[in-house]
């Protein structure tokens, strides 16, 4: 049972790492909805009230650059969570 639990945890961690490399939302939903999901997740997982007003930025960047923009927004939202009162 212990080995099975450890293996299950390892699988969950590997899936999390793989998803964090290139979140599936970028390919499935596009950049705009992926950013909205980041903001929604922040609001859902904290006491911070989050409102978004996003222009459509899908296809504004080359696909290989979308991940960098996504990560920058993700870091900004993490900083809001970390440093807000």
HTML snippet that shows the backbone in 3Dmol.js (N, CA, C, O; Angstrom):
<script src="https://3Dmol.org/build/3Dmol-min.js"></script>
<div id="view" style="width:600px;height:400px;position:relative"></div>
<script>
const pdb = `
ATOM      1  N   UNK A   1       0.820  -1.206   0.000  1.00  0.00           N
ATOM      2  CA  UNK A   1       0.000   0.000   0.000  1.00  0.00           C
ATOM      3  C   UNK A   1       0.862   1.268   0.000  1.00  0.00           C
ATOM      4  O   UNK A   1       0.569   2.249  -0.684  1.00  0.00           O
ATOM      5  N   UNK A   2       1.942   1.207   0.798  1.00  0.00           N
ATOM      6  CA  UNK A   2       2.818   2.375   0.884  1.00  0.00           C
ATOM      7  C   UNK A   2       3.508   2.643  -0.449  1.00  0.00           C
ATOM      8  O   UNK A   2       3.599   3.794  -0.876  1.00  0.00           O
ATOM      9  N   UNK A   3       3.995   1.590  -1.112  1.00  0.00           N
ATOM     10  CA  UNK A   3       4.654   1.734  -2.403  1.00  0.00           C
ATOM     11  C   UNK A   3       3.660   2.235  -3.449  1.00  0.00           C
ATOM     12  O   UNK A   3       4.002   3.075  -4.281  1.00  0.00           O
ATOM     13  N   UNK A   4       2.444   1.726  -3.408  1.00  0.00           N
ATOM     14  CA  UNK A   4       1.414   2.167  -4.341  1.00  0.00           C
ATOM     15  C   UNK A   4       1.095   3.646  -4.138  1.00  0.00           C
ATOM     16  O   UNK A   4       0.935   4.385  -5.109  1.00  0.00           O
ATOM     17  N   UNK A   5       1.003   4.073  -2.897  1.00  0.00           N
ATOM     18  CA  UNK A   5       0.731   5.480  -2.597  1.00  0.00           C
ATOM     19  C   UNK A   5       1.879   6.360  -3.080  1.00  0.00           C
ATOM     20  O   UNK A   5       1.654   7.438  -3.629  1.00  0.00           O
ATOM     21  N   UNK A   6       3.111   5.895  -2.874  1.00  0.00           N
ATOM     22  CA  UNK A   6       4.266   6.672  -3.323  1.00  0.00           C
ATOM     23  C   UNK A   6       4.308   6.756  -4.842  1.00  0.00           C
ATOM     24  O   UNK A   6       4.639   7.807  -5.392  1.00  0.00           O
ATOM     25  N   UNK A   7       3.979   5.672  -5.524  1.00  0.00           N
ATOM     26  CA  UNK A   7       3.954   5.676  -6.987  1.00  0.00           C
ATOM     27  C   UNK A   7       2.873   6.613  -7.507  1.00  0.00           C
ATOM     28  O   UNK A   7       3.094   7.338  -8.477  1.00  0.00           O
ATOM     29  N   UNK A   8       1.719   6.604  -6.878  1.00  0.00           N
ATOM     30  CA  UNK A   8       0.636   7.500  -7.289  1.00  0.00           C
ATOM     31  C   UNK A   8       1.043   8.954  -7.110  1.00  0.00           C
ATOM     32  O   UNK A   8       0.761   9.793  -7.966  1.00  0.00           O
ATOM     33  N   UNK A   9       1.708   9.252  -5.997  1.00  0.00           N
ATOM     34  CA  UNK A   9       2.175  10.618  -5.754  1.00  0.00           C
ATOM     35  C   UNK A   9       3.206  11.021  -6.800  1.00  0.00           C
ATOM     36  O   UNK A   9       3.178  12.148  -7.294  1.00  0.00           O
ATOM     37  N   UNK A  10       4.110  10.115  -7.141  1.00  0.00           N
ATOM     38  CA  UNK A  10       5.126  10.404  -8.155  1.00  0.00           C
ATOM     39  C   UNK A  10       4.481  10.681  -9.509  1.00  0.00           C
ATOM     40  O   UNK A  10       4.908  11.588 -10.223  1.00  0.00           O
ATOM     41  N   UNK A  11       3.476   9.924  -9.861  1.00  0.00           N
ATOM     42  CA  UNK A  11       2.762  10.139 -11.129  1.00  0.00           C
ATOM     43  C   UNK A  11       2.099  11.505 -11.135  1.00  0.00           C
ATOM     44  O   UNK A  11       2.160  12.217 -12.137  1.00  0.00           O
ATOM     45  N   UNK A  12       1.465  11.881 -10.029  1.00  0.00           N
ATOM     46  CA  UNK A  12       0.823  13.207  -9.944  1.00  0.00           C
ATOM     47  C   UNK A  12       1.863  14.321 -10.102  1.00  0.00           C
ATOM     48  O   UNK A  12       1.615  15.322 -10.775  1.00  0.00           O
ATOM     49  N   UNK A  13       3.011  14.138  -9.483  1.00  0.00           N
ATOM     50  CA  UNK A  13       4.065  15.152  -9.581  1.00  0.00           C
ATOM     51  C   UNK A  13       4.602  15.266 -11.004  1.00  0.00           C
ATOM     52  O   UNK A  13       4.820  16.374 -11.496  1.00  0.00           O
ATOM     53  N   UNK A  14       4.814  14.145 -11.661  1.00  0.00           N
ATOM     54  CA  UNK A  14       5.305  14.174 -13.045  1.00  0.00           C
ATOM     55  C   UNK A  14       4.277  14.836 -13.950  1.00  0.00           C
ATOM     56  O   UNK A  14       4.645  15.629 -14.818  1.00  0.00           O
ATOM     57  N   UNK A  15       3.013  14.532 -13.769  1.00  0.00           N
ATOM     58  CA  UNK A  15       1.965  15.180 -14.563  1.00  0.00           C
ATOM     59  C   UNK A  15       1.969  16.687 -14.335  1.00  0.00           C
ATOM     60  O   UNK A  15       1.826  17.461 -15.281  1.00  0.00           O
ATOM     61  N   UNK A  16       2.131  17.104 -13.078  1.00  0.00           N
ATOM     62  CA  UNK A  16       2.184  18.531 -12.767  1.00  0.00           C
ATOM     63  C   UNK A  16       3.370  19.214 -13.427  1.00  0.00           C
ATOM     64  O   UNK A  16       3.239  20.318 -13.955  1.00  0.00           O
ATOM     65  N   UNK A  17       4.522  18.565 -13.400  1.00  0.00           N
ATOM     66  CA  UNK A  17       5.712  19.116 -14.040  1.00  0.00           C
ATOM     67  C   UNK A  17       5.505  19.233 -15.542  1.00  0.00           C
ATOM     68  O   UNK A  17       5.828  20.258 -16.142  1.00  0.00           O
ATOM     69  N   UNK A  18       4.969  18.184 -16.146  1.00  0.00           N
ATOM     70  CA  UNK A  18       4.727  18.200 -17.592  1.00  0.00           C
ATOM     71  C   UNK A  18       3.746  19.294 -17.975  1.00  0.00           C
ATOM     72  O   UNK A  18       3.946  19.985 -18.974  1.00  0.00           O
ATOM     73  N   UNK A  19       2.694  19.457 -17.196  1.00  0.00           N
ATOM     74  CA  UNK A  19       1.709  20.493 -17.503  1.00  0.00           C
ATOM     75  C   UNK A  19       2.310  21.876 -17.356  1.00  0.00           C
ATOM     76  O   UNK A  19       1.985  22.781 -18.125  1.00  0.00           O
ATOM     77  N   UNK A  20       3.188  22.050 -16.373  1.00  0.00           N
ATOM     78  CA  UNK A  20       3.800  23.355 -16.155  1.00  0.00           C
ATOM     79  C   UNK A  20       4.780  23.737 -17.250  1.00  0.00           C
ATOM     80  O   UNK A  20       5.063  24.921 -17.430  1.00  0.00           O
ATOM     81  N   UNK A  21       5.307  22.765 -17.987  1.00  0.00           N
ATOM     82  CA  UNK A  21       6.211  23.082 -19.085  1.00  0.00           C
ATOM     83  C   UNK A  21       5.473  23.827 -20.195  1.00  0.00           C
ATOM     84  O   UNK A  21       5.936  24.870 -20.659  1.00  0.00           O
ATOM     85  N   UNK A  22       4.365  23.313 -20.607  1.00  0.00           N
ATOM     86  CA  UNK A  22       3.493  23.975 -21.575  1.00  0.00           C
ATOM     87  C   UNK A  22       2.069  23.624 -21.195  1.00  0.00           C
ATOM     88  O   UNK A  22       1.573  22.557 -21.556  1.00  0.00           O
ATOM     89  N   UNK A  23       1.408  24.512 -20.470  1.00  0.00           N
ATOM     90  CA  UNK A  23       0.056  24.214 -20.026  1.00  0.00           C
ATOM     91  C   UNK A  23      -0.861  23.863 -21.204  1.00  0.00           C
ATOM     92  O   UNK A  23      -0.850  24.534 -22.236  1.00  0.00           O
ATOM     93  N   UNK A  24      -1.640  22.816 -21.033  1.00  0.00           N
ATOM     94  CA  UNK A  24      -2.532  22.377 -22.097  1.00  0.00           C
ATOM     95  C   UNK A  24      -3.537  23.458 -22.478  1.00  0.00           C
ATOM     96  O   UNK A  24      -4.034  23.474 -23.604  1.00  0.00           O
ATOM     97  N   UNK A  25      -3.841  24.365 -21.544  1.00  0.00           N
ATOM     98  CA  UNK A  25      -4.809  25.423 -21.821  1.00  0.00           C
ATOM     99  C   UNK A  25      -4.377  26.290 -23.001  1.00  0.00           C
ATOM    100  O   UNK A  25      -5.215  26.744 -23.779  1.00  0.00           O
ATOM    101  N   UNK A  26      -3.089  26.517 -23.133  1.00  0.00           N
ATOM    102  CA  UNK A  26      -2.619  27.337 -24.254  1.00  0.00           C
ATOM    103  C   UNK A  26      -3.024  26.738 -25.589  1.00  0.00           C
ATOM    104  O   UNK A  26      -3.458  27.458 -26.488  1.00  0.00           O
ATOM    105  N   UNK A  27      -2.889  25.443 -25.725  1.00  0.00           N
ATOM    106  CA  UNK A  27      -3.228  24.783 -26.978  1.00  0.00           C
ATOM    107  C   UNK A  27      -4.728  24.560 -27.121  1.00  0.00           C
ATOM    108  O   UNK A  27      -5.264  24.642 -28.226  1.00  0.00           O
ATOM    109  N   UNK A  28      -5.404  24.283 -26.023  1.00  0.00           N
ATOM    110  CA  UNK A  28      -6.827  23.968 -26.072  1.00  0.00           C
ATOM    111  C   UNK A  28      -7.713  25.217 -26.074  1.00  0.00           C
ATOM    112  O   UNK A  28      -8.716  25.262 -26.786  1.00  0.00           O
ATOM    113  N   UNK A  29      -7.350  26.221 -25.288  1.00  0.00           N
ATOM    114  CA  UNK A  29      -8.206  27.398 -25.105  1.00  0.00           C
ATOM    115  C   UNK A  29      -7.685  28.656 -25.778  1.00  0.00           C
ATOM    116  O   UNK A  29      -8.463  29.555 -26.099  1.00  0.00           O
ATOM    117  N   UNK A  30      -6.383  28.729 -25.995  1.00  0.00           N
ATOM    118  CA  UNK A  30      -5.778  29.949 -26.503  1.00  0.00           C
ATOM    119  C   UNK A  30      -5.228  30.784 -25.362  1.00  0.00           C
ATOM    120  O   UNK A  30      -5.516  30.531 -24.192  1.00  0.00           O
ATOM    121  N   UNK A  31      -4.440  31.774 -25.716  1.00  0.00           N
ATOM    122  CA  UNK A  31      -3.744  32.595 -24.724  1.00  0.00           C
ATOM    123  C   UNK A  31      -4.702  33.421 -23.872  1.00  0.00           C
ATOM    124  O   UNK A  31      -4.534  33.503 -22.656  1.00  0.00           O
ATOM    125  N   UNK A  32      -5.694  34.026 -24.494  1.00  0.00           N
ATOM    126  CA  UNK A  32      -6.617  34.891 -23.757  1.00  0.00           C
ATOM    127  C   UNK A  32      -7.351  34.125 -22.668  1.00  0.00           C
ATOM    128  O   UNK A  32      -7.371  34.559 -21.516  1.00  0.00           O
ATOM    129  N   UNK A  33      -7.945  33.008 -23.010  1.00  0.00           N
ATOM    130  CA  UNK A  33      -8.696  32.221 -22.026  1.00  0.00           C
ATOM    131  C   UNK A  33      -7.765  31.579 -21.002  1.00  0.00           C
ATOM    132  O   UNK A  33      -8.162  31.351 -19.859  1.00  0.00           O
ATOM    133  N   UNK A  34      -6.541  31.291 -21.400  1.00  0.00           N
ATOM    134  CA  UNK A  34      -5.571  30.734 -20.456  1.00  0.00           C
ATOM    135  C   UNK A  34      -5.209  31.759 -19.384  1.00  0.00           C
ATOM    136  O   UNK A  34      -5.078  31.419 -18.208  1.00  0.00           O
ATOM    137  N   UNK A  35      -5.050  33.001 -19.795  1.00  0.00           N
ATOM    138  CA  UNK A  35      -4.762  34.071 -18.838  1.00  0.00           C
ATOM    139  C   UNK A  35      -5.965  34.284 -17.919  1.00  0.00           C
ATOM    140  O   UNK A  35      -5.806  34.471 -16.713  1.00  0.00           O
ATOM    141  N   UNK A  36      -7.152  34.255 -18.486  1.00  0.00           N
ATOM    142  CA  UNK A  36      -8.361  34.388 -17.671  1.00  0.00           C
ATOM    143  C   UNK A  36      -8.448  33.256 -16.651  1.00  0.00           C
ATOM    144  O   UNK A  36      -8.851  33.478 -15.509  1.00  0.00           O
ATOM    145  N   UNK A  37      -8.073  32.048 -17.058  1.00  0.00           N
ATOM    146  CA  UNK A  37      -8.091  30.909 -16.137  1.00  0.00           C
ATOM    147  C   UNK A  37      -7.093  31.098 -15.003  1.00  0.00           C
ATOM    148  O   UNK A  37      -7.385  30.756 -13.857  1.00  0.00           O
ATOM    149  N   UNK A  38      -5.914  31.641 -15.315  1.00  0.00           N
ATOM    150  CA  UNK A  38      -4.934  31.931 -14.259  1.00  0.00           C
ATOM    151  C   UNK A  38      -5.526  32.883 -13.222  1.00  0.00           C
ATOM    152  O   UNK A  38      -5.416  32.651 -12.019  1.00  0.00           O
ATOM    153  N   UNK A  39      -6.143  33.937 -13.692  1.00  0.00           N
ATOM    154  CA  UNK A  39      -6.730  34.932 -12.788  1.00  0.00           C
ATOM    155  C   UNK A  39      -7.875  34.312 -11.981  1.00  0.00           C
ATOM    156  O   UNK A  39      -7.988  34.547 -10.778  1.00  0.00           O
ATOM    157  N   UNK A  40      -8.711  33.531 -12.637  1.00  0.00           N
ATOM    158  CA  UNK A  40      -9.830  32.876 -11.960  1.00  0.00           C
ATOM    159  C   UNK A  40      -9.308  31.911 -10.891  1.00  0.00           C
ATOM    160  O   UNK A  40      -9.847  31.857  -9.786  1.00  0.00           O
ATOM    161  N   UNK A  41      -8.277  31.163 -11.213  1.00  0.00           N
ATOM    162  CA  UNK A  41      -7.699  30.231 -10.246  1.00  0.00           C
ATOM    163  C   UNK A  41      -7.134  30.965  -9.034  1.00  0.00           C
ATOM    164  O   UNK A  41      -7.256  30.489  -7.906  1.00  0.00           O
ATOM    165  N   UNK A  42      -6.520  32.121  -9.264  1.00  0.00           N
ATOM    166  CA  UNK A  42      -6.012  32.927  -8.147  1.00  0.00           C
ATOM    167  C   UNK A  42      -7.168  33.333  -7.239  1.00  0.00           C
ATOM    168  O   UNK A  42      -7.080  33.209  -6.017  1.00  0.00           O
ATOM    169  N   UNK A  43      -8.240  33.812  -7.837  1.00  0.00           N
ATOM    170  CA  UNK A  43      -9.392  34.215  -7.041  1.00  0.00           C
ATOM    171  C   UNK A  43     -10.028  33.052  -6.304  1.00  0.00           C
ATOM    172  O   UNK A  43     -10.465  33.197  -5.163  1.00  0.00           O
ATOM    173  N   UNK A  44     -10.080  31.904  -6.952  1.00  0.00           N
ATOM    174  CA  UNK A  44     -10.692  30.723  -6.340  1.00  0.00           C
ATOM    175  C   UNK A  44      -9.861  30.146  -5.202  1.00  0.00           C
ATOM    176  O   UNK A  44     -10.404  29.540  -4.278  1.00  0.00           O
ATOM    177  N   UNK A  45      -8.550  30.331  -5.265  1.00  0.00           N
ATOM    178  CA  UNK A  45      -7.676  29.709  -4.269  1.00  0.00           C
ATOM    179  C   UNK A  45      -7.197  30.677  -3.191  1.00  0.00           C
ATOM    180  O   UNK A  45      -6.329  30.341  -2.386  1.00  0.00           O
ATOM    181  N   UNK A  46      -7.769  31.879  -3.182  1.00  0.00           N
ATOM    182  CA  UNK A  46      -7.342  32.864  -2.181  1.00  0.00           C
ATOM    183  C   UNK A  46      -8.540  33.723  -1.775  1.00  0.00           C
ATOM    184  O   UNK A  46      -9.658  33.529  -2.253  1.00  0.00           O
ATOM    185  N   UNK A  47      -8.280  34.655  -0.900  1.00  0.00           N
ATOM    186  CA  UNK A  47      -9.330  35.592  -0.484  1.00  0.00           C
ATOM    187  C   UNK A  47      -9.333  36.852  -1.335  1.00  0.00           C
ATOM    188  O   UNK A  47     -10.107  37.776  -1.085  1.00  0.00           O
ATOM    189  N   UNK A  48      -8.470  36.885  -2.339  1.00  0.00           N
ATOM    190  CA  UNK A  48      -8.380  38.047  -3.219  1.00  0.00           C
ATOM    191  C   UNK A  48      -9.505  38.000  -4.238  1.00  0.00           C
ATOM    192  O   UNK A  48      -9.732  36.980  -4.889  1.00  0.00           O
ATOM    193  N   UNK A  49     -10.205  39.116  -4.367  1.00  0.00           N
ATOM    194  CA  UNK A  49     -11.260  39.219  -5.368  1.00  0.00           C
ATOM    195  C   UNK A  49     -10.619  39.655  -6.682  1.00  0.00           C
ATOM    196  O   UNK A  49      -9.977  40.703  -6.752  1.00  0.00           O
ATOM    197  N   UNK A  50     -10.798  38.849  -7.710  1.00  0.00           N
ATOM    198  CA  UNK A  50     -10.139  39.094  -8.985  1.00  0.00           C
ATOM    199  C   UNK A  50     -11.176  39.394 -10.059  1.00  0.00           C
ATOM    200  O   UNK A  50     -12.143  38.651 -10.229  1.00  0.00           O
ATOM    201  N   UNK A  51     -10.966  40.477 -10.774  1.00  0.00           N
ATOM    202  CA  UNK A  51     -11.791  40.830 -11.930  1.00  0.00           C
ATOM    203  C   UNK A  51     -10.848  41.021 -13.109  1.00  0.00           C
ATOM    204  O   UNK A  51      -9.776  41.609 -12.967  1.00  0.00           O
ATOM    205  N   UNK A  52     -11.244  40.531 -14.255  1.00  0.00           N
ATOM    206  CA  UNK A  52     -10.402  40.695 -15.434  1.00  0.00           C
ATOM    207  C   UNK A  52     -11.172  41.378 -16.549  1.00  0.00           C
ATOM    208  O   UNK A  52     -12.387  41.225 -16.683  1.00  0.00           O
ATOM    209  N   UNK A  53     -10.443  42.124 -17.330  1.00  0.00           N
ATOM    210  CA  UNK A  53     -10.951  42.700 -18.572  1.00  0.00           C
ATOM    211  C   UNK A  53      -9.834  42.512 -19.582  1.00  0.00           C
ATOM    212  O   UNK A  53      -8.853  43.256 -19.582  1.00  0.00           O
ATOM    213  N   UNK A  54      -9.985  41.520 -20.435  1.00  0.00           N
ATOM    214  CA  UNK A  54      -8.915  41.143 -21.341  1.00  0.00           C
ATOM    215  C   UNK A  54      -9.293  41.383 -22.785  1.00  0.00           C
ATOM    216  O   UNK A  54     -10.392  41.035 -23.216  1.00  0.00           O
ATOM    217  N   UNK A  55      -8.380  41.977 -23.528  1.00  0.00           N
ATOM    218  CA  UNK A  55      -8.527  42.020 -24.980  1.00  0.00           C
ATOM    219  C   UNK A  55      -8.130  40.658 -25.520  1.00  0.00           C
ATOM    220  O   UNK A  55      -7.385  39.925 -24.870  1.00  0.00           O
ATOM    221  N   UNK A  56      -8.611  40.320 -26.676  1.00  0.00           N
ATOM    222  CA  UNK A  56      -8.257  39.058 -27.313  1.00  0.00           C
ATOM    223  C   UNK A  56      -6.818  39.156 -27.802  1.00  0.00           C
ATOM    224  O   UNK A  56      -6.511  39.943 -28.697  1.00  0.00           O
ATOM    225  N   UNK A  57      -5.936  38.351 -27.209  1.00  0.00           N
ATOM    226  CA  UNK A  57      -4.530  38.357 -27.604  1.00  0.00           C
ATOM    227  C   UNK A  57      -4.142  37.064 -28.327  1.00  0.00           C
ATOM    228  O   UNK A  57      -2.966  36.818 -28.593  1.00  0.00           O
ATOM    229  N   UNK A  58      -5.144  36.247 -28.639  1.00  0.00           N
ATOM    230  CA  UNK A  58      -4.856  35.019 -29.382  1.00  0.00           C
ATOM    231  C   UNK A  58      -4.246  35.377 -30.734  1.00  0.00           C
ATOM    232  O   UNK A  58      -4.706  36.287 -31.423  1.00  0.00           O
ATOM    233  N   UNK A  59      -3.222  34.655 -31.086  1.00  0.00           N
ATOM    234  CA  UNK A  59      -2.503  34.817 -32.348  1.00  0.00           C
ATOM    235  C   UNK A  59      -1.775  36.162 -32.463  1.00  0.00           C
ATOM    236  O   UNK A  59      -1.306  36.517 -33.545  1.00  0.00           O
ATOM    237  N   UNK A  60      -1.676  36.911 -31.361  1.00  0.00           N
ATOM    238  CA  UNK A  60      -0.897  38.153 -31.374  1.00  0.00           C
ATOM    239  C   UNK A  60       0.600  37.852 -31.302  1.00  0.00           C
ATOM    240  O   UNK A  60       1.427  38.659 -31.727  1.00  0.00           O
ATOM    241  N   UNK A  61       0.934  36.689 -30.762  1.00  0.00           N
ATOM    242  CA  UNK A  61       2.325  36.269 -30.632  1.00  0.00           C
ATOM    243  C   UNK A  61       2.517  34.946 -31.356  1.00  0.00           C
ATOM    244  O   UNK A  61       1.572  34.180 -31.541  1.00  0.00           O
ATOM    245  N   UNK A  62       3.738  34.695 -31.757  1.00  0.00           N
ATOM    246  CA  UNK A  62       4.049  33.383 -32.325  1.00  0.00           C
ATOM    247  C   UNK A  62       3.855  32.338 -31.231  1.00  0.00           C
ATOM    248  O   UNK A  62       4.126  32.615 -30.062  1.00  0.00           O
ATOM    249  N   UNK A  63       3.391  31.148 -31.587  1.00  0.00           N
ATOM    250  CA  UNK A  63       3.134  30.111 -30.581  1.00  0.00           C
ATOM    251  C   UNK A  63       4.312  29.849 -29.642  1.00  0.00           C
ATOM    252  O   UNK A  63       4.111  29.585 -28.456  1.00  0.00           O
ATOM    253  N   UNK A  64       5.521  29.919 -30.156  1.00  0.00           N
ATOM    254  CA  UNK A  64       6.677  29.664 -29.295  1.00  0.00           C
ATOM    255  C   UNK A  64       6.936  30.789 -28.302  1.00  0.00           C
ATOM    256  O   UNK A  64       7.699  30.611 -27.352  1.00  0.00           O
ATOM    257  N   UNK A  65       6.302  31.960 -28.512  1.00  0.00           N
ATOM    258  CA  UNK A  65       6.463  33.083 -27.590  1.00  0.00           C
ATOM    259  C   UNK A  65       5.295  33.205 -26.613  1.00  0.00           C
ATOM    260  O   UNK A  65       5.410  33.891 -25.598  1.00  0.00           O
ATOM    261  N   UNK A  66       4.195  32.558 -26.904  1.00  0.00           N
ATOM    262  CA  UNK A  66       3.034  32.628 -26.010  1.00  0.00           C
ATOM    263  C   UNK A  66       3.370  32.141 -24.612  1.00  0.00           C
ATOM    264  O   UNK A  66       2.912  32.722 -23.628  1.00  0.00           O
ATOM    265  N   UNK A  67       4.157  31.094 -24.510  1.00  0.00           N
ATOM    266  CA  UNK A  67       4.491  30.540 -23.203  1.00  0.00           C
ATOM    267  C   UNK A  67       5.233  31.566 -22.352  1.00  0.00           C
ATOM    268  O   UNK A  67       5.047  31.605 -21.136  1.00  0.00           O
ATOM    269  N   UNK A  68       6.066  32.391 -22.969  1.00  0.00           N
ATOM    270  CA  UNK A  68       6.811  33.403 -22.208  1.00  0.00           C
ATOM    271  C   UNK A  68       5.867  34.472 -21.665  1.00  0.00           C
ATOM    272  O   UNK A  68       5.995  34.899 -20.517  1.00  0.00           O
ATOM    273  N   UNK A  69       4.927  34.897 -22.490  1.00  0.00           N
ATOM    274  CA  UNK A  69       3.944  35.884 -22.051  1.00  0.00           C
ATOM    275  C   UNK A  69       3.073  35.299 -20.937  1.00  0.00           C
ATOM    276  O   UNK A  69       2.805  35.956 -19.931  1.00  0.00           O
ATOM    277  N   UNK A  70       2.639  34.059 -21.135  1.00  0.00           N
ATOM    278  CA  UNK A  70       1.825  33.361 -20.140  1.00  0.00           C
ATOM    279  C   UNK A  70       2.577  33.294 -18.809  1.00  0.00           C
ATOM    280  O   UNK A  70       2.005  33.593 -17.761  1.00  0.00           O
ATOM    281  N   UNK A  71       3.843  32.908 -18.843  1.00  0.00           N
ATOM    282  CA  UNK A  71       4.643  32.793 -17.621  1.00  0.00           C
ATOM    283  C   UNK A  71       4.843  34.154 -16.947  1.00  0.00           C
ATOM    284  O   UNK A  71       4.872  34.235 -15.719  1.00  0.00           O
ATOM    285  N   UNK A  72       4.980  35.211 -17.733  1.00  0.00           N
ATOM    286  CA  UNK A  72       5.119  36.552 -17.151  1.00  0.00           C
ATOM    287  C   UNK A  72       3.844  36.946 -16.405  1.00  0.00           C
ATOM    288  O   UNK A  72       3.902  37.472 -15.294  1.00  0.00           O
ATOM    289  N   UNK A  73       2.708  36.689 -17.023  1.00  0.00           N
ATOM    290  CA  UNK A  73       1.425  36.986 -16.362  1.00  0.00           C
ATOM    291  C   UNK A  73       1.281  36.127 -15.117  1.00  0.00           C
ATOM    292  O   UNK A  73       0.841  36.613 -14.075  1.00  0.00           O
ATOM    293  N   UNK A  74       1.646  34.858 -15.215  1.00  0.00           N
ATOM    294  CA  UNK A  74       1.570  33.951 -14.069  1.00  0.00           C
ATOM    295  C   UNK A  74       2.426  34.476 -12.913  1.00  0.00           C
ATOM    296  O   UNK A  74       1.992  34.449 -11.761  1.00  0.00           O
ATOM    297  N   UNK A  75       3.620  34.945 -13.207  1.00  0.00           N
ATOM    298  CA  UNK A  75       4.502  35.479 -12.171  1.00  0.00           C
ATOM    299  C   UNK A  75       3.919  36.754 -11.568  1.00  0.00           C
ATOM    300  O   UNK A  75       4.001  36.961 -10.357  1.00  0.00           O
ATOM    301  N   UNK A  76       3.338  37.596 -12.395  1.00  0.00           N
ATOM    302  CA  UNK A  76       2.686  38.812 -11.877  1.00  0.00           C
ATOM    303  C   UNK A  76       1.565  38.462 -10.904  1.00  0.00           C
ATOM    304  O   UNK A  76       1.453  39.061  -9.835  1.00  0.00           O
ATOM    305  N   UNK A  77       0.744  37.498 -11.276  1.00  0.00           N
ATOM    306  CA  UNK A  77      -0.351  37.092 -10.393  1.00  0.00           C
ATOM    307  C   UNK A  77       0.179  36.450  -9.115  1.00  0.00           C
ATOM    308  O   UNK A  77      -0.377  36.671  -8.039  1.00  0.00           O
ATOM    309  N   UNK A  78       1.240  35.663  -9.216  1.00  0.00           N
ATOM    310  CA  UNK A  78       1.854  35.090  -8.014  1.00  0.00           C
ATOM    311  C   UNK A  78       2.393  36.182  -7.102  1.00  0.00           C
ATOM    312  O   UNK A  78       2.307  36.072  -5.879  1.00  0.00           O
ATOM    313  N   UNK A  79       2.950  37.242  -7.696  1.00  0.00           N
ATOM    314  CA  UNK A  79       3.448  38.358  -6.888  1.00  0.00           C
ATOM    315  C   UNK A  79       2.311  39.097  -6.205  1.00  0.00           C
ATOM    316  O   UNK A  79       2.457  39.549  -5.069  1.00  0.00           O
ATOM    317  N   UNK A  80       1.185  39.224  -6.883  1.00  0.00           N
ATOM    318  CA  UNK A  80       0.007  39.829  -6.246  1.00  0.00           C
ATOM    319  C   UNK A  80      -0.376  39.014  -5.017  1.00  0.00           C
ATOM    320  O   UNK A  80      -0.596  39.561  -3.937  1.00  0.00           O
ATOM    321  N   UNK A  81      -0.452  37.719  -5.197  1.00  0.00           N
ATOM    322  CA  UNK A  81      -0.825  36.834  -4.091  1.00  0.00           C
ATOM    323  C   UNK A  81       0.190  36.913  -2.951  1.00  0.00           C
ATOM    324  O   UNK A  81      -0.186  36.969  -1.780  1.00  0.00           O
ATOM    325  N   UNK A  82       1.447  36.917  -3.294  1.00  0.00           N
ATOM    326  CA  UNK A  82       2.510  36.902  -2.293  1.00  0.00           C
ATOM    327  C   UNK A  82       2.616  38.212  -1.522  1.00  0.00           C
ATOM    328  O   UNK A  82       2.856  38.208  -0.315  1.00  0.00           O
ATOM    329  N   UNK A  83       2.437  39.329  -2.215  1.00  0.00           N
ATOM    330  CA  UNK A  83       2.726  40.621  -1.605  1.00  0.00           C
ATOM    331  C   UNK A  83       1.500  41.446  -1.219  1.00  0.00           C
ATOM    332  O   UNK A  83       1.640  42.515  -0.626  1.00  0.00           O
ATOM    333  N   UNK A  84       0.318  40.970  -1.541  1.00  0.00           N
ATOM    334  CA  UNK A  84      -0.876  41.755  -1.200  1.00  0.00           C
ATOM    335  C   UNK A  84      -1.230  41.583   0.276  1.00  0.00           C
ATOM    336  O   UNK A  84      -0.873  40.591   0.912  1.00  0.00           O
ATOM    337  N   UNK A  85      -1.912  42.536   0.774  1.00  0.00           N
ATOM    338  CA  UNK A  85      -2.356  42.495   2.176  1.00  0.00           C
ATOM    339  C   UNK A  85      -3.762  41.963   2.210  1.00  0.00           C
ATOM    340  O   UNK A  85      -4.348  41.838   3.286  1.00  0.00           O
TER     341      UNK A  85
END
`;
const viewer = $3Dmol.createViewer("view");
viewer.addModel(pdb, "pdb");
viewer.setStyle({}, {cartoon: {color: "spectrum"}});
viewer.zoomTo();
viewer.render();
</script>
